[in-house]
C-alpha cells in the first residue's frame, strides 16, 4: 500500500492561518532564516519495485537505434524495515524577505534495497553478463538537509548547506559464480519487480559476497552550489566530516568477504539479506575525519575533447580538488587504517611538500584531476593512449596500450591526478574503542603523486578475453593502465611537485626513500573477485585461501626512481625536494602474470593474510638496475624468468606466526608500568621456484657490470655535462641514464658479463616489526 500525505499544499488557501511552521534539523544554523510555512510530504509503503533503473550513455537517436550503452540495476526492490511508519518524509521550509531561502529536510527510516542484476548492455537488448547483485541496507534513520538562498543552485553567495547523516549501514556486491557469458537468462517476470534477464545459476553456493559493513557518512558541505553549462553541477566550499566518537570518524567502513553463499530459493537471484546476516570475515577498517578545505567538485555532462574515440562527447566528467585542514585548524584532517578487533594507525598533521619558497608548510592537497566515465560498446575503440616521451629516463614508446573492448565495458579515464603532502604524525589506537596506545610517533610514511594518468575498462562476469583458469573467470574483469611522472621539472634540476615514497623523521626533518618515481603499469586480462578456495584453485597450490583476489593474465611495469637520503621540506632551510642527494638510481622492469589475495585471519587472530603468485615469463621485460649517481656505473640483473609465491602458511599448518600478513596489534605487557605497546608487522613467507618445471626455476639470464665513458667533453648544440651524460631520444642530459649511458662523443662504455644465475627452489621468511617507541 502506498499512502502519500501532503499537508498545507492541499489546503493552503483555506487554512493558511492554521498551518504550523516547520522545524529545521538541529545542525542547520543560518541566522537570517526563520521557520516558515511549507509542505510536508511522506511516503508509507510495504514495497517499492522497478523492473530496472539505469543510465544510458548516448543520444535519443542512438537509444532508438539500439546502439546506446546502458548501465542497469534490474529487479530493484526497496522494502522498509518497519512497515508501520513512513519510509520517507520530506519537509520544505521557505522564507521571503530580503534573502529568499529554501530548505529541504529529508528523513529515510531503515530500509533494504536489493537488485537481481547489475548489467552493461546496449539499448537494443539485455545482456547475459553481470557485475553481480547490488544490495544496501540501513539500521538507523538516514537524514539529509539541503538549504540555499535565491534558488537551489544559486552560487552568488556562500550560504548553501548540505548536511548528511547515515550510520551503521551495509553495502553488498554478490558475484555469481557462473562464468562469463554462461549465466542463464529466465523469461519475463511478473509484478514489475522481476525483470527480463534474471540470473538462473542453480545449485548450492551460487554467490561470493563483497561486504562494506558498518558504513558511516556524517558531516556537511557548506559553500556555493551552482549549475552552469561550463562547469556543470559545482560545489565550492568546505566539506566537514567531524568525528562521531573516539572510535568512529565522519566516514568509516569495514571491508569483508563471504564465500559460497547459497541464497534462499536455489536458482533465485534475488538478494536475500538473511543469507548474509552472519558476520563477514573482515579484512580491515578504513576511514577519515576532519575538514577538507577549498573543495572544488564538478560534475559535467560531457567529457570534452582529447580523451579518445571511446568516450567521444558523451559520458560524465568529475573534477574534484581539496585541501586537508592543518593540525592548527579547528578540525584537522585524519586518515585511519586498522583491523576490526585489533589496532588502528591514524595519520594526522598533514602538510604540503610542494611549498617551494614558502616560509611555512601549507595545506596538503589532493587533486583527482579529471575523471571521465563512459559506457563503451564492443569494438568501439579504447580510451586514448596517454604515453608520451616526457619521462626523465624512459623512451616514448607505447607501453601496454589499453585494448579495444571485447564486450560492453564500463570505462574510466583519469588525467592529472595529484597528491602533494604527507602526514607528519602517526599514532596507534584501539580500533573498536579509539583509545590511544602510547605516544605519537616521530616517523611518518609519505607517498605523493604527480601527474598520474590512468585508463580502466571494467567488464561484467569476468574478462571476456582472459586465458586464466576457467574457475577464475567470474567476478569483475578489467584492463588497467597507469602512468606517473617523477617531478614537474627537467632532469637534473630541483622540483616542487613530484611522485615520491619516503619515510621521514619529522623531529629531525630528514627522510629516506624513493623520490622522483617515473613509472608505467599495465594490468591486462585481469580479474577482481571474492574467492572460494574449493572452486578457484586446487588445494596445496599456496593460493587456496578465501578472500579478495586480484589477478592479471598480462602484467607489466617499468619503474625508475632515485633512492635518496635528504632533508624533508619543512618551510625553513629546506623548502623543496633536492635533486643532488641521491644514494643510487634504481630501475625495476617486469612482464608476466600475477595473482594476489587479501585473506581474513583464522579464528582467534586479527590480521590481513597475504598470498600471491608472480610468474615472470618474458625475459626481455624483466630486470633490475642499480646506478651509481656520480659516474653512472651500474649493476644489472636482466633477462630474468621464473616463479615466486608469497604463501599464506596459516591456512596449511595453522601456525599464524609464519604467515605472510600485515598485523596491527598489541605486544606483551613487559614495559614499565605494565604498559602494552602497539605494533605493526609486515611478514612474508616466500617460495622460490615452487615446481619442478624449468620455467618455474628463477633464472637471471645476465649479471652485468657497466662502466660508462670517463670523459665527458662539451658537444655541439648543448652545454658540457661536467660529469656523466646520457642520451634520451635526441636530447643530451646531465646525470645518469638507464637506457644506455653515453657521453658527448658517442662512446658506449663497457659491459662486463659475470654469467647466469639460477635458483632451483627454496623458501625464506622475513618479518619487519614497527613498534611504539
HULINQUI-V134093 format. One record per pair of residues at least 24 apart in sequence whose C-alpha atoms are under 8 Angstrom apart, sorted by the first residue. I is the first residue (numbers start at 1). J is the second residue. D is the distance in whole Angstrom. If there is no record, write none. Layout:
i;j;d
I;J;D
I;J;D
This chain:
i;j;d
1;44;8
1;45;5
1;46;6
1;47;8
2;43;7
2;44;6
2;45;5
2;46;8
3;43;6
3;44;5
3;45;7
4;41;7
4;42;6
4;43;5
4;44;7
5;40;8
5;41;6
5;42;6
5;43;7
6;39;7
6;40;6
6;41;5
6;42;7
7;39;6
7;40;5
7;41;7
8;38;7
8;39;6
8;40;7
9;38;8
9;39;6
22;91;7
22;92;8
22;93;6
24;93;8
24;105;7
25;105;7
25;145;8
27;163;8
28;161;8
28;163;8
30;159;8
32;99;8
33;95;7
33;101;7
34;95;7
35;93;6
35;94;7
35;95;7
36;93;6
36;94;6
36;95;6
37;93;7
37;94;7
38;91;7
38;92;5
38;93;5
38;94;6
39;91;6
39;92;5
39;93;7
40;89;7
40;90;6
40;91;5
40;92;7
41;89;6
41;90;5
41;91;6
42;86;6
42;87;8
42;88;5
42;89;4
42;90;6
43;86;5
43;87;6
43;88;5
43;89;6
44;83;7
44;84;8
44;85;6
44;86;4
44;87;5
44;88;7
45;79;8
45;80;7
45;83;7
45;86;7
45;87;7
46;79;6
46;80;6
46;83;6
47;77;7
47;78;6
47;79;5
47;80;7
48;77;6
48;78;5
48;79;6
49;75;7
49;76;6
49;77;5
49;78;6
49;192;7
49;193;5
50;74;8
50;75;6
50;76;5
50;77;7
50;192;6
50;193;5
51;75;5
51;76;6
51;192;5
51;193;5
51;194;6
51;195;5
52;76;6
52;195;7
56;123;8
57;314;7
57;315;6
57;374;7
57;375;6
58;314;6
58;315;8
63;123;6
63;124;8
64;123;8
65;123;8
65;124;7
66;122;6
66;123;4
66;124;4
66;125;8
67;122;6
67;123;6
67;124;7
67;377;8
68;122;5
68;123;5
69;120;7
69;121;6
69;122;4
69;123;6
69;375;6
69;376;6
69;377;6
69;408;8
70;119;8
70;120;6
70;121;5
70;122;6
70;123;7
70;375;7
71;118;7
71;119;6
71;120;5
71;121;7
71;375;8
72;117;8
72;118;6
72;119;5
72;120;7
73;115;6
73;116;8
73;117;6
73;118;5
73;119;7
73;134;8
74;115;6
74;116;6
74;117;5
74;118;6
74;119;8
74;194;8
74;195;6
74;198;8
75;114;8
75;115;5
75;116;5
75;117;7
75;193;5
75;194;5
75;195;6
75;198;8
75;270;8
76;113;7
76;114;6
76;115;5
76;116;7
76;193;6
77;112;8
77;113;6
77;114;5
77;115;6
77;193;7
78;111;7
78;112;6
78;113;4
78;114;7
79;111;6
79;112;5
79;113;7
80;109;7
80;110;6
80;111;4
80;112;6
81;109;8
81;110;6
81;111;5
81;112;7
82;110;7
82;111;8
87;111;8
99;149;7
99;150;7
100;149;6
100;150;5
100;151;8
101;147;7
101;148;6
101;149;4
101;150;6
101;151;7
102;147;6
102;148;6
102;149;6
102;150;8
102;151;7
102;152;7
103;145;7
103;146;6
103;147;4
103;148;7
104;145;6
104;146;5
104;147;6
105;143;8
105;144;6
105;145;4
105;146;7
106;143;6
106;144;5
106;145;6
107;141;7
107;142;6
107;143;5
107;144;6
108;141;6
108;142;5
108;143;6
109;140;7
109;141;4
109;142;6
110;137;7
110;138;5
110;139;5
110;140;5
110;141;5
110;142;7
111;137;6
111;138;6
111;139;7
112;136;6
112;137;4
112;138;7
113;137;6
114;270;7
114;271;6
115;270;7
115;271;6
116;194;8
116;198;6
116;199;7
116;269;6
116;270;5
116;271;7
117;197;8
117;198;7
117;199;7
117;269;8
119;460;7
120;375;8
120;408;6
120;409;7
120;410;7
120;460;7
121;377;8
121;408;6
122;377;7
122;408;8
126;196;8
126;197;7
127;197;7
128;181;6
128;182;8
128;183;6
128;184;7
128;185;7
128;197;7
129;180;6
129;181;5
129;182;8
129;183;7
129;460;6
129;461;5
130;460;5
130;461;5
131;175;7
131;459;8
131;460;4
131;461;6
131;475;7
131;476;6
132;173;6
132;174;5
132;175;4
132;176;6
132;460;8
132;461;8
132;475;8
133;172;8
133;173;6
133;174;5
133;175;6
133;176;8
133;269;8
133;270;8
133;271;7
134;171;8
134;172;6
134;173;5
134;174;7
134;271;8
135;171;6
135;172;5
135;173;7
135;271;7
136;169;8
136;170;6
136;171;5
136;172;6
137;169;6
137;170;5
137;171;7
138;167;8
138;168;7
138;169;4
138;170;6
139;167;8
139;168;6
139;169;6
140;166;7
140;167;6
140;168;7
140;169;8
141;166;7
142;166;5
142;167;7
152;225;8
153;225;5
153;226;4
153;227;6
154;224;8
154;225;6
154;226;6
154;227;8
155;224;5
155;225;5
155;226;5
156;224;8
157;223;8
157;224;6
158;222;7
158;223;4
158;224;5
158;237;8
159;222;7
159;223;6
159;224;7
160;222;6
160;223;5
160;224;6
160;225;6
161;220;7
161;221;6
161;222;5
161;223;7
162;220;5
162;221;5
162;222;6
163;218;8
163;219;6
163;220;4
163;221;6
164;217;7
164;218;5
164;219;6
164;220;6
165;216;8
165;217;6
165;218;4
165;219;7
166;215;8
166;216;6
166;217;5
166;218;6
167;214;7
167;215;6
167;216;4
167;217;6
167;218;7
168;213;7
168;214;4
168;215;5
168;216;6
169;213;6
169;214;5
169;215;5
169;216;7
170;211;7
170;212;6
170;213;4
170;214;6
170;215;6
171;211;6
171;212;5
171;213;6
171;215;8
172;209;7
172;210;6
172;211;5
172;212;6
173;209;6
173;210;5
173;211;7
174;207;6
174;208;6
174;209;4
174;210;6
175;207;5
175;208;5
175;209;6
175;210;8
175;474;8
175;475;6
175;529;8
175;530;8
176;201;8
176;206;6
176;207;5
176;208;7
176;461;8
176;474;7
176;475;7
177;201;8
177;206;6
177;207;6
177;208;7
177;474;6
177;475;7
178;206;8
178;461;8
178;474;6
179;461;6
179;462;7
179;470;7
179;471;8
179;473;6
179;474;5
180;460;8
180;461;5
180;462;5
180;463;7
180;464;7
180;473;6
180;474;6
181;461;7
198;269;7
199;267;8
199;268;7
199;269;6
200;267;5
200;268;6
200;269;7
201;267;5
201;268;8
201;269;8
202;266;6
202;267;4
202;268;7
203;262;8
203;266;6
203;267;6
204;260;8
204;261;8
204;262;5
204;266;6
205;259;8
205;260;4
205;261;5
205;262;4
205;263;8
206;260;6
206;261;6
206;262;5
206;263;7
207;259;7
207;260;6
207;261;5
207;262;7
207;263;8
208;257;8
208;258;6
208;259;4
208;260;5
208;261;6
208;530;6
208;531;7
208;532;7
209;257;6
209;258;5
209;259;6
209;261;7
209;530;7
210;255;8
210;256;6
210;257;5
210;258;7
210;530;7
211;254;8
211;255;6
211;256;5
211;257;6
211;258;8
211;280;7
212;253;6
212;254;5
212;255;5
212;256;6
213;253;6
213;254;5
213;255;7
213;256;7
214;252;8
214;253;5
214;254;6
215;251;8
215;252;6
215;253;4
215;254;7
216;249;8
216;250;7
216;251;5
216;252;5
216;253;6
217;241;8
217;250;6
217;251;5
217;252;7
218;242;8
218;244;8
218;250;5
218;251;7
219;250;6
230;300;8
231;298;6
231;299;7
231;300;6
232;298;6
232;299;5
232;300;4
232;301;7
233;298;6
233;299;5
233;300;7
234;296;7
234;297;6
234;298;4
234;299;6
235;295;7
235;296;6
235;297;5
235;298;7
236;294;7
236;295;5
236;296;5
236;297;7
237;293;7
237;294;5
237;295;5
237;296;7
238;291;7
238;292;6
238;293;5
238;294;6
238;295;6
239;291;6
239;292;5
239;293;7
239;295;7
240;289;8
240;290;6
240;291;4
240;292;6
241;288;8
241;289;5
241;290;5
241;291;6
242;289;5
242;290;5
242;291;7
242;331;7
243;289;6
243;290;7
245;434;8
246;433;7
246;434;5
246;435;7
247;430;8
247;431;6
247;432;6
247;433;5
247;434;4
247;435;8
248;434;8
249;287;6
249;288;6
249;289;5
250;287;8
250;288;6
250;289;5
250;290;8
251;287;5
251;288;6
251;289;6
252;285;7
252;286;6
252;287;4
252;288;7
253;285;6
253;286;6
253;287;6
254;282;6
254;283;7
254;284;6
254;285;4
254;286;6
254;340;7
255;282;5
255;283;6
255;284;6
255;285;6
256;280;5
256;281;5
256;282;4
256;283;6
256;284;8
257;281;5
257;282;7
257;530;7
257;547;6
257;548;7
258;530;8
259;530;7
259;531;7
259;532;6
259;546;7
259;547;8
260;532;6
281;600;6
282;339;8
282;340;7
282;600;6
283;339;7
283;340;8
283;598;7
283;599;7
283;600;6
283;607;7
283;608;6
284;337;7
284;338;6
284;339;4
284;340;6
284;608;7
285;336;8
285;337;6
285;338;5
285;339;6
285;340;6
286;335;8
286;336;6
286;337;5
286;338;7
287;335;6
287;336;5
287;337;7
288;333;7
288;334;5
288;335;4
288;336;6
289;332;8
289;333;6
289;334;5
289;335;7
290;325;7
290;331;5
290;332;5
290;333;4
290;334;6
291;324;7
291;325;5
291;331;6
291;332;6
291;333;6
292;322;6
292;323;5
292;324;5
292;325;6
292;333;7
293;322;6
293;323;5
293;324;6
293;325;6
294;321;8
294;322;6
294;323;6
295;320;7
295;321;6
295;322;4
295;323;7
296;320;5
296;321;5
296;322;7
297;321;6
303;372;6
306;384;8
307;383;7
307;384;5
307;413;8
308;382;7
308;383;5
308;384;4
308;385;8
309;380;8
309;381;6
309;382;7
309;383;7
309;384;7
310;374;8
310;376;6
310;380;6
310;381;5
310;382;5
310;383;5
310;384;8
311;372;8
311;373;8
311;374;6
311;375;8
311;376;8
311;383;7
314;374;7
315;372;7
315;373;6
315;374;5
315;375;7
316;372;6
316;373;5
316;374;7
317;370;7
317;371;5
317;372;5
317;373;6
318;370;6
318;371;5
318;372;7
319;368;7
319;369;6
319;370;5
319;371;6
320;367;6
320;368;6
320;369;7
320;370;8
321;365;8
321;366;6
321;367;4
321;368;6
321;369;7
322;365;6
322;366;5
322;367;6
323;363;6
323;364;6
323;365;4
323;366;6
324;350;7
324;363;6
324;364;5
324;365;6
324;366;8
325;350;8
325;363;6
325;364;8
326;350;6
326;351;7
326;363;6
326;364;8
338;431;6
338;664;7
339;431;7
339;606;7
339;607;7
339;608;8
339;664;7
340;431;6
340;432;7
340;606;8
341;431;6
341;432;6
341;606;7
342;430;6
342;431;6
342;432;8
342;606;6
342;607;8
342;664;6
342;665;5
342;666;8
343;428;7
343;429;6
343;430;4
343;431;5
343;664;5
343;665;5
343;666;7
343;678;7
344;428;6
344;429;5
344;430;6
344;431;5
344;664;7
345;426;7
345;427;6
345;428;5
345;429;6
346;426;6
346;427;5
346;428;6
346;429;7
347;423;5
347;424;8
347;425;6
347;426;5
347;427;7
348;423;5
348;424;7
348;425;5
348;426;6
349;423;5
349;424;5
349;425;6
350;421;7
350;422;5
350;423;4
350;424;6
350;425;8
351;421;5
351;422;6
351;423;6
351;424;7
352;420;6
352;421;4
352;422;7
353;420;6
353;421;5
353;422;7
353;496;8
353;497;8
353;569;6
353;570;8
353;576;7
353;577;8
354;420;6
354;421;7
354;496;5
354;497;5
354;569;8
354;575;8
354;576;6
354;577;8
355;496;7
355;569;8
355;571;7
355;575;6
355;576;7
356;496;6
356;575;5
356;576;5
357;571;7
357;575;6
357;576;8
358;571;6
358;575;7
359;571;5
359;572;6
359;575;8
360;570;7
360;571;4
360;572;7
361;570;6
361;571;5
363;421;8
364;419;8
364;420;6
364;421;4
364;422;7
365;418;8
365;419;6
365;420;6
365;421;6
366;418;6
366;419;5
366;420;7
367;416;8
367;417;6
367;418;5
367;419;6
368;414;8
368;415;8
368;416;7
368;417;5
368;418;6
369;414;7
369;415;6
369;416;5
369;417;5
369;418;7
370;413;8
370;414;6
370;415;5
370;416;7
370;417;8
371;412;7
371;413;6
371;414;5
371;415;7
372;411;8
372;412;5
372;413;5
372;414;6
373;410;8
373;411;6
373;412;5
373;413;7
374;410;6
374;411;5
374;412;7
375;408;7
375;409;6
375;410;5
375;411;6
376;405;7
376;408;6
376;409;5
376;410;6
376;411;7
377;405;7
377;407;7
377;408;5
377;409;7
378;404;8
378;405;5
378;406;5
378;407;4
378;408;5
378;409;8
379;404;6
379;405;6
379;406;6
379;407;7
380;404;7
380;405;7
381;405;7
383;411;8
383;413;7
383;455;7
386;453;7
387;483;8
390;485;8
391;485;7
391;486;8
391;518;6
392;486;8
392;490;7
392;491;6
392;518;7
392;728;8
393;518;8
393;560;7
393;728;7
393;737;6
393;738;6
393;739;7
394;728;7
394;738;8
394;739;7
395;728;7
395;729;7
399;520;7
399;522;8
400;481;7
400;521;8
400;522;5
400;556;8
401;481;7
401;522;8
402;455;7
402;479;7
402;480;7
402;481;7
402;524;8
403;479;8
405;457;8
406;464;7
406;465;7
407;459;7
407;464;7
408;459;7
409;457;6
409;458;5
409;459;5
409;460;8
410;457;6
410;458;5
410;459;7
411;455;8
411;456;6
411;457;4
411;458;6
412;455;6
412;456;5
412;457;6
413;453;8
413;454;6
413;455;5
413;456;6
414;452;8
414;453;5
414;454;5
414;455;6
415;451;7
415;452;7
415;453;5
415;454;7
416;450;7
416;451;4
416;452;5
416;453;6
417;449;7
417;450;7
417;451;5
417;452;5
417;453;6
418;448;8
418;449;5
418;450;5
418;451;6
418;452;7
419;448;5
419;449;5
419;450;7
420;448;5
420;449;7
420;450;8
420;497;7
420;498;8
421;446;7
421;447;8
421;448;6
422;446;5
422;447;7
422;448;7
424;506;6
425;506;8
428;678;7
437;676;8
437;677;7
437;678;6
438;677;7
438;678;8
438;772;7
439;772;8
439;773;8
441;772;7
441;773;7
442;505;6
442;506;6
442;507;6
443;503;7
443;504;5
443;505;5
443;506;6
443;507;8
444;503;6
444;504;5
444;505;7
444;506;7
445;501;8
445;502;6
445;503;5
445;504;6
446;500;8
446;501;6
446;502;5
446;503;6
446;504;7
447;499;7
447;500;6
447;501;4
447;502;6
448;498;7
448;499;5
448;500;5
448;501;7
449;484;7
449;485;8
449;498;6
449;499;4
449;500;7
450;484;6
450;485;6
450;486;7
450;487;7
450;488;8
450;497;6
450;498;5
450;499;5
451;484;6
451;485;6
452;482;7
452;483;6
452;484;4
452;485;7
453;482;6
453;483;5
453;484;7
454;480;7
454;481;5
454;482;4
454;483;6
455;479;8
455;480;6
455;481;5
455;482;7
456;480;5
456;481;7
462;527;6
463;525;6
463;526;7
463;527;7
465;525;6
466;525;5
466;526;7
466;553;7
467;525;8
467;553;7
468;553;6
471;535;6
471;536;5
471;537;8
472;527;8
472;536;6
473;527;7
474;527;8
474;529;7
475;527;7
475;528;6
475;529;5
475;530;7
476;527;6
476;528;5
476;529;6
477;525;7
477;526;6
477;527;4
477;528;6
478;524;7
478;525;6
478;526;5
478;527;6
478;528;8
479;522;8
479;523;6
479;524;5
479;525;6
479;526;6
480;522;6
480;523;5
480;524;6
481;520;8
481;521;6
481;522;4
481;523;6
482;520;6
482;521;5
482;522;7
483;518;8
483;519;6
483;520;4
483;521;6
484;517;7
484;518;6
484;519;5
484;520;7
485;516;8
485;517;7
485;518;5
485;519;7
486;515;7
486;516;4
486;517;4
486;518;4
486;519;8
486;561;8
487;516;6
487;517;8
491;733;7
491;734;8
491;735;8
492;579;7
492;733;8
492;734;6
492;735;7
493;579;6
494;576;8
494;577;7
494;578;6
494;579;5
495;576;7
495;577;6
495;578;7
495;579;8
496;576;6
496;577;6
504;568;7
506;568;8
509;567;6
509;568;5
509;569;7
509;570;7
510;565;7
510;566;6
510;567;5
510;568;5
511;565;6
511;566;6
511;567;6
511;568;6
512;563;8
512;564;6
512;565;4
512;566;7
513;563;6
513;564;6
513;565;7
514;561;6
514;562;5
514;563;5
514;564;6
515;561;6
515;562;5
515;563;7
515;564;7
516;561;6
516;562;6
517;559;7
517;560;6
517;561;4
517;562;7
518;559;6
518;560;5
518;561;6
519;557;7
519;558;6
519;559;4
519;560;6
520;557;5
520;558;5
520;559;6
521;555;8
521;556;6
521;557;4
521;558;7
522;554;8
522;555;6
522;556;5
522;557;6
523;552;6
523;553;8
523;554;6
523;555;5
523;556;7
524;552;6
524;553;6
524;554;5
524;555;6
525;552;6
525;553;5
525;554;6
526;550;7
526;551;5
526;552;4
526;553;6
526;554;8
527;551;5
527;552;6
540;652;8
542;611;7
542;612;8
542;645;7
542;646;8
542;647;6
542;648;7
542;649;8
543;597;8
543;611;6
543;612;7
543;613;8
543;647;7
543;648;8
545;597;8
545;599;7
545;648;8
545;651;7
546;599;6
546;600;7
547;597;6
547;598;5
547;599;4
547;600;6
548;597;6
548;598;5
548;599;6
549;595;7
549;596;6
549;597;4
549;598;6
550;595;6
550;596;5
550;597;6
551;593;8
551;594;6
551;595;4
551;596;6
552;593;6
552;594;5
552;595;6
553;592;7
553;593;5
553;594;7
554;591;7
554;592;6
554;593;5
554;594;8
555;590;8
555;591;6
555;592;5
555;593;5
555;594;7
556;589;7
556;590;5
556;591;4
556;592;7
556;621;8
557;588;8
557;589;6
557;590;5
557;591;7
558;587;7
558;588;6
558;589;5
558;590;7
559;587;5
559;588;5
559;589;7
560;585;8
560;586;6
560;587;4
560;588;7
561;585;6
561;586;5
561;587;6
562;586;6
582;629;7
583;628;7
583;629;7
584;626;7
584;627;6
584;628;5
584;629;6
585;626;6
585;627;5
585;628;7
585;629;6
586;624;8
586;625;6
586;626;5
586;627;6
587;623;8
587;624;6
587;625;5
587;626;7
587;738;7
588;622;8
588;623;6
588;624;5
588;625;7
589;621;6
589;622;5
589;623;5
589;624;6
590;616;7
590;621;5
590;622;4
590;623;7
591;616;6
591;617;7
591;618;6
591;619;8
591;621;5
591;622;6
592;616;5
592;617;5
592;618;6
593;617;8
602;650;8
602;651;8
606;663;7
606;664;8
606;665;8
607;661;7
607;662;6
607;663;5
607;664;7
608;661;5
608;662;5
608;663;6
609;648;6
609;659;7
609;660;6
609;661;4
609;662;7
610;646;7
610;647;7
610;648;6
610;659;8
610;660;5
610;661;5
610;662;8
611;645;7
611;646;5
611;647;5
611;648;5
611;660;7
612;645;6
612;646;5
612;647;7
613;643;7
613;644;6
613;645;4
613;646;6
614;643;6
614;644;5
614;645;6
615;641;8
615;642;6
615;643;4
615;644;6
615;696;8
616;640;7
616;641;5
616;642;5
616;643;6
617;641;6
617;642;7
617;695;8
619;701;8
625;738;8
627;736;8
627;738;8
629;735;7
629;736;6
630;723;8
630;724;7
630;735;8
631;708;7
631;710;8
631;723;7
631;724;6
631;736;7
632;707;7
632;708;6
632;724;6
632;735;8
632;736;5
632;737;7
632;741;7
633;705;8
633;706;6
633;707;5
633;708;6
634;705;6
634;706;5
634;707;7
635;703;8
635;704;6
635;705;5
635;706;6
636;702;8
636;703;6
636;704;5
636;705;6
636;706;8
637;700;6
637;701;8
637;702;6
637;703;5
637;704;7
638;700;6
638;701;6
638;702;5
638;703;7
639;700;6
639;701;5
639;702;6
640;698;7
640;699;5
640;700;4
640;701;6
640;702;8
641;695;7
641;696;8
641;697;8
641;698;6
641;699;5
641;700;7
642;689;7
642;695;6
642;696;5
642;697;5
642;698;4
642;699;6
643;688;7
643;689;5
643;690;7
643;695;8
643;696;5
643;697;7
643;698;6
644;686;7
644;687;6
644;688;5
644;689;6
644;690;7
644;698;8
645;686;6
645;687;5
645;688;7
645;689;8
645;690;7
646;684;7
646;685;6
646;686;5
646;687;6
647;684;8
647;685;6
647;686;6
647;687;7
648;685;7
649;685;8
658;683;8
658;684;8
658;685;7
658;765;7
659;683;7
659;684;7
659;685;6
660;684;4
660;685;5
677;771;7
677;772;6
678;771;6
678;772;6
679;769;7
679;770;5
679;771;4
679;772;6
680;769;6
680;770;5
680;771;6
681;767;7
681;768;6
681;769;5
681;770;6
682;767;6
682;768;5
682;769;7
683;765;7
683;766;6
683;767;4
683;768;6
684;765;6
684;766;5
684;767;6
685;763;7
685;764;6
685;765;4
685;766;7
686;763;5
686;764;5
686;765;6
687;761;7
687;762;6
687;763;4
687;764;7
688;759;8
688;760;8
688;761;5
688;762;5
688;763;6
689;759;7
689;760;6
689;761;5
689;762;7
690;761;6
690;762;8
691;761;8
697;758;7
697;759;6
697;760;5
697;761;7
698;758;6
698;759;5
698;760;6
698;761;8
699;756;7
699;757;6
699;758;4
699;759;6
700;756;6
700;757;5
700;758;6
701;755;8
701;756;5
701;757;7
702;753;7
702;754;7
702;755;6
702;756;5
702;757;7
703;753;6
703;754;5
703;755;6
703;756;6
703;757;7
704;751;7
704;752;6
704;753;4
704;754;6
704;755;8
705;751;6
705;752;5
705;753;6
705;754;8
706;749;7
706;750;6
706;751;5
706;752;6
707;749;6
707;750;5
707;751;7
708;741;6
708;742;7
708;743;8
708;748;7
708;749;4
708;750;6
709;742;7
709;743;6
709;747;7
709;748;7
709;749;5
709;750;8
711;743;7
712;743;6
712;744;6
712;745;8
713;743;8
713;744;6
713;745;8
714;744;7
715;744;5
715;745;7
